[in-house]
């Protein structure tokens, strides 16, 4: 048998539907917006760099190896002082001591490998060839990558950030015009994908010689970029 809705039930359904329709009519229209990316770039010659030198020795006794390493590190510190590099810009890592065994002789202890790395921040790049040449002369066994940077990095990053925002705003304005709208207030900003300073590999074989240690160290310009995502409100 077919069921027939009572008039009261039908009226309640119609009333509920009308209430939902009225509530939906009171909802604000969806927010019109546009999201764009922006990039800002600053090009400038770096004026400082960070590098590292590793000293290593093999000795019969660990204490003997430590003494040899300490002497080399002390000589490097004296060289840095002579070149005008401040103590605060020098960081010596902990001493590493590794025993060496002869496994063909039933794991017989035959000596120790002792090493220590020293990181140096060079604020005058003209001193870098002298530092590299001197470190080789002292006995550094390895030179780490040279990371070029800017002493005024924070100021440059702020300038690049402003350029990135202006670039994003220019894009958003163009899109708003195409949509017959006006660009409104900023709804959201996010910084994305900004790379750290890039290292330059400088193997020991590239060390400056006595004839070239006074030569200028060419670095070229480096680009510092900032990337933003910006969301704008669109207005009629």
C-alpha positions in Angstrom: 0.0 0.0 0.0 1.3 3.4 -0.9 1.9 5.8 2.0 0.6 9.4 1.7 2.3 12.1 3.7 0.0 13.9 6.1 -0.6 17.6 5.4 1.2 18.5 8.7 4.3 16.5 7.7 4.3 18.1 4.2 4.1 21.6 5.8 7.0 20.9 8.1 9.1 19.8 5.2 8.3 22.9 3.2 9.0 25.1 6.2 12.4 23.4 6.8 13.3 23.8 3.2 12.4 27.5 3.2 14.5 28.0 6.3 17.5 26.4 4.7 17.0 28.5 1.6 16.7 31.7 3.6 19.9 30.8 5.6 21.7 30.1 2.3 20.6 33.5 1.0 22.0 35.2 4.1 25.5 33.7 3.5 28.1 36.1 2.1 29.2 35.6 -1.5 32.4 33.6 -2.0 35.5 35.7 -1.6 37.1 36.6 -4.9 40.9 36.4 -4.8 44.0 35.9 -6.8 47.2 34.2 -5.7 50.6 34.9 -7.4 54.3 34.2 -7.0 56.9 37.0 -6.9 60.7 36.9 -7.2 63.2 39.6 -6.1 66.8 39.5 -7.1 69.8 41.4 -5.9 73.2 41.1 -7.7 76.3 42.1 -5.8 79.9 41.1 -5.4 80.5 39.1 -2.2 82.9 40.6 0.4 83.4 37.7 2.8 83.8 34.0 2.8 84.0 30.9 5.0 86.4 28.0 4.5 88.0 25.2 6.6 91.3 23.5 6.8 91.9 19.9 8.1 95.1 18.8 9.7 95.8 15.1 10.1 98.7 13.1 11.5 99.5 9.4 12.0 101.5 8.6 15.1 102.5 5.7 17.2 100.9 7.3 20.3 97.7 9.4 20.4 99.4 12.0 22.6 102.2 12.4 20.1 99.7 12.9 17.3 97.8 15.5 19.4 101.0 17.4 20.0 101.7 17.6 16.2 98.2 18.7 15.4 98.2 21.3 18.2 101.4 22.8 16.8 99.9 23.0 13.3 96.7 24.6 14.6 98.6 27.1 16.7 100.6 28.1 13.6 97.4 28.5 11.7 96.0 30.8 14.4 99.2 32.9 14.3 98.8 33.1 10.5 95.2 34.3 10.9 96.2 36.9 13.5 98.9 38.1 11.1 96.3 38.5 8.3 94.0 40.5 10.6 91.5 37.7 11.0 89.8 38.0 14.4 89.7 35.2 16.9 85.9 35.3 16.9 86.0 34.3 13.2 88.0 31.1 13.9 86.4 27.9 15.1 88.5 24.8 15.8 86.5 21.6 15.9 87.2 18.8 18.5 90.2 16.6 18.1 89.4 13.3 16.4 91.5 10.2 17.4 91.1 6.9 15.6 93.2 3.8 16.4 94.7 1.9 13.4 94.9 -1.9 13.5 96.7 -4.5 11.4 94.0 -7.1 10.9 96.5 -9.4 9.2 98.4 -9.6 12.5 95.4 -10.5 14.7 94.1 -6.9 15.0 97.4 -5.6 16.3 97.3 -1.8 17.2 99.9 -0.1 15.0 99.2 3.6 15.6 96.7 6.4 15.6 95.2 8.7 13.1 94.6 12.2 14.7 92.9 15.0 12.9 91.3 18.4 13.6 89.4 20.8 11.4 89.5 24.6 11.7 86.8 26.8 10.2 87.9 30.4 9.3 85.7 33.3 8.3 87.5 35.7 6.0 86.1 39.2 5.9 88.8 40.5 3.5 88.8 38.4 0.4 92.1 39.8 -0.7 93.6 37.9 2.2 92.2 34.5 1.1 95.1 33.5 -1.2 97.6 34.3 1.5 95.6 32.2 4.0 95.3 29.3 1.6 99.0 29.4 0.7 100.0 29.6 4.4 97.7 26.8 5.5 99.3 24.5 2.8 102.8 25.5 4.1 101.8 24.7 7.7 100.7 21.2 6.6 96.9 21.3 6.1 95.9 18.0 4.5 92.5 19.2 3.1 90.8 22.5 2.3 87.1 22.7 2.5 84.7 24.4 0.2 84.8 28.2 0.1 81.4 29.7 0.8 81.1 33.3 -0.4 78.7 35.6 1.4 77.8 39.2 2.1 78.5 41.1 5.3 75.3 43.1 4.8 73.2 40.0 3.9 70.2 41.0 6.0 69.9 44.4 4.3 70.2 42.7 0.9 67.6 40.1 1.8 65.2 42.8 2.8 65.7 44.6 -0.5 65.2 41.4 -2.4 62.0 40.7 -0.4 60.6 44.1 -1.3 61.4 43.4 -5.0 59.6 40.1 -4.7 56.5 41.7 -3.3 56.4 44.4 -6.0 56.8 41.7 -8.6 53.9 39.7 -7.1 51.7 42.8 -6.9 52.5 43.7 -10.5 51.4 40.2 -11.7 48.2 40.4 -9.5 47.3 43.8 -10.8 47.6 42.6 -14.4 45.4 39.5 -13.7 42.8 41.7 -11.8 42.5 44.0 -14.9 41.9 41.0 -17.1 39.1 39.9 -14.8 37.6 43.4 -14.8 38.4 43.8 -11.1 40.5 45.9 -8.9 43.3 44.7 -6.7 42.3 44.7 -3.0 44.1 44.1 0.3 46.7 41.4 0.9 45.1 38.3 2.4 48.1 36.1 2.9 51.9 36.1 2.3 54.3 33.2 2.4 58.1 33.1 1.8 59.2 30.1 -0.2 62.3 28.4 -1.8 65.2 30.7 -0.8 68.6 29.1 -1.2 71.5 29.5 1.3 74.9 30.8 0.2 76.5 28.4 -2.4 79.9 26.9 -1.7 82.8 27.0 -4.2 85.1 24.0 -4.2 88.7 24.9 -3.8 90.9 21.7 -3.7 94.4 22.0 -2.2 96.0 21.8 -5.7 94.5 25.2 -6.4 96.4 26.8 -3.5 98.1 30.1 -4.3 101.8 30.0 -4.9 104.3 32.4 -3.5 104.2 34.4 -6.7 100.4 34.6 -6.8 99.6 34.9 -3.0 99.5 38.7 -3.3 97.2 38.7 -6.3 93.6 39.8 -6.1 91.0 37.1 -5.6 88.3 37.4 -8.3 84.9 36.4 -7.1 82.4 37.9 -9.6 78.9 38.8 -8.7 76.5 36.6 -6.8 72.7 36.7 -7.1 70.6 36.7 -3.9 67.0 35.9 -4.6 63.8 35.9 -2.6 60.5 34.1 -3.5 57.0 34.9 -2.2 53.5 33.7 -2.6 51.0 36.5 -2.1 47.2 36.2 -2.1 45.2 39.4 -2.9 41.5 40.2 -2.6 39.7 41.1 -5.8 37.2 43.9 -5.7 34.5 45.1 -8.1 
